[in-house]
Amino acid sequence: MSQAVTMDKIVAFCKRRGFVYQSSEIYGGIRSSYDYGPLGIELKRNIKEEWWRRTVHMRDDVVGLDSAIIMHPKVWEASGHTATFNDMLVESRTSKRRYRADHLIEAATGMDVEGLSPEELTRIVREDERVKDPVDGGRDFSEVRPFNLMFETYMGPVKGPENLAYLRPETAQGIFVNFKNVMQTSRVKVPFGIAQQGKSFRNEITPGNFIFRTREFEQMEMEFFVEPGTDEEWHEFWIEERWNWYTSLGLDPENLRRFEHPKEKLSHYSKRTVDIEYNFPFRGWSELEGIANRTDYDLKQHAEHSGENLEYFDQASNQRYYPYVIEPAAGPDRIMLAFLVDAYTEEEVGGEQRTVLKLHPRLAPTKAAVFPLSKKEPVSTIARGLYDELKGDYRLFYDDSGSIGRRYRRQDEAGTPFCVTVDFDTVDDNQVTIRDRDTLEQERVPIQSVRERLQKLISV
Ligand code: GAP
């Protein structure tokens, strides 16, 4: 990562190169909603793909699931979201802006107010003169009140309370309510996991920092069911495993750390939670994912609220029990931001400045570009033939416009790890040049072995 990388730079870069656009931009945009462009969607898909590959496909104790976004409202009663998935909201009467009361107090006083009641927060906001409206310095605040973060909607044409439904605020609950289905239909045995990726929605009071915190976002979550008593060991395993996933994909370990949640601040369901954090240059250490020991809280809650027996029967020991759950819960949007920031580099090469995204080849949106040195026959036909042969394997790019130097720069910015050039010598010796984005080294390989060579270079 180059030192100079700022949020403005990343946002402008993402727009210019088609990674991320402001949503509904032609109408002036909508706050904290973003669209992923041609390169952005490839990068995000690759992140999700790598998570799925390592968490599901490479293991024989994890299976996948894709549950609905709109679920029975009782799910959220059982999980505790209806009652407790709240942020503390305060309105400034002078600027009419709304803030999270805890953020406002913490920023002004450094006090740690997590867990305080709305009444206690109201008292602090009104009595402590250091707490001011950041916009106009005003000190006329409304009462602090809990604000539920779930998006509400209605099922069907009647907009009455009987039809109230929610957009899921996490993918995890879809897994818990399908625990029995998966157990009965896929011959899994504890310890085993169920993984899911998909959209979640939270009506965040203060979204921001680009794609770091939005109201509509994606999650990649896995609930790993274990025998009580083995939970602490499995928790350690998953913390390690998830850390290794980031570093195996090239994220600089210097910019990563584990954050242990203090006991008194744990969520109501958690026995222990460790976050993996990334040191963003524009916001400091921030959570990429949380790895929680959720105990048997969720299964027991759903058993109680649904009346279904959700115990596990262990044939070996002839015992029934509620498994404990270890949950690595990550967000591909903010993970993408971390990978982008980490990879973004401005450097001088041969007296020229270049911007290069040093993304791991597995994550790179475009794996390779094919360049004919000339638009003329037979060089162009050979290059096109090579492109057509390889293009189904992964995302490739064909570029025959501008100087080779300019074509390289364009691909460097897009994070394309390899450029394959067909030149005049190719016509005689059937060899092409593969140029490495990071080392700038070039190797000459027979055209028939390009597919095999690239496959090897990409799957490191
Ligand atoms: N099931 C547990 C759970 O949802 P969480 O820490 O609230 O835990 C997990 O969310 C991950 O989802 C976070 O670490 C983050 O990566 C992502 N995430 C949560 N809220 C987000 C938001 N508003 N915008 C983008 N990503 C978000």
Residues whose N, C-alpha, C, O or C-beta is under 5 A from the ligand:
A	BS01	GAP	P169 E170 A172 I211 F212 R213 T214 R215 F217 E218 Q219 E287 L288 E289 G290 A329 A330 G331 D333 R334
